[in-house]
Amino acid sequence: MRPSEKRVKKLKVPTPGGRVSYRAPSKPKTGTRSCAYCGASLGGHRVARAHPNLCTVCSRKMQKEKVKAYAK
């Protein structure tokens, strides 16, 4: 692999002055995702399919609240 192929492509960022500057792309987040509600790590079986950013416990909680809202 040549060095030019290995290099990360820089992103063009327009500056306020009208010129274009280049910056390295942000590093992708490593590690596991966590629940948006309680902060539990979403590893494997804890990811709720209905709510991709909640754990199963919180997604059930949300579902119950939704049902209550419809019942009114």
N, C-alpha and C positions, 0 to 999 in steps of 0.2 A: 504494500500500500504506500503510495506516495504521500509525502507530507501534505500536499495540497488537498488530497482526498480526505485526509484525516481531520483537517481543520474544520471547526464548526462555522457554519455560514452566519455572518453577522447580519443583524436586522437594521434596516434603514429607519432612522428616527428623525422626522423633520424638527428642526430647532425653531424657536420663535423668530430668529433672524431671517428665516427663509432658506437657510442652507440645510443640508442633510448630514447628520452625523450617524455613525454606526455604533451599535452596541451588541454585546454578546446576548444571545437569547437567554431568558431566565431558566434556571436549572429546574428540571421537572421535580415535583415534590416526591420525596422518597418516603418509604414507610407505609403504614396502613391508613385507611380513611377512618374517620370517627363520626359518631352520630351527631347530627346538627343540634339535637335537643339536650341529650344528657352527656355527650362526650365519650361514650363507650366506644371502644375500638370495634370497627366492623370487620371482623375476621371470619371468613368462611360462612358458617351457618347463621351468623347474627344479622346479615344483611336482609332487610325486608324488601321483597320484590316490588311491592306496591309503592314504597317510598325509598328510592335509591340512597338517600342520605340520612336515613334514620335506622336505628336498631329495631329489632322486632318488638321489643317492649314498648318503645315510644310510638311505633307505627300503630300498634293496637290501641294505645291510648288515644291517638289522633282519630282513629277510626271510630271509637266510641263517642268522642266529642262530636264528630261529624253526624253520626246517627242521631244523637241528642238534638242537634241543631235542626235536623229534618223533621223530628217528631213534634217540635213546637208548632 
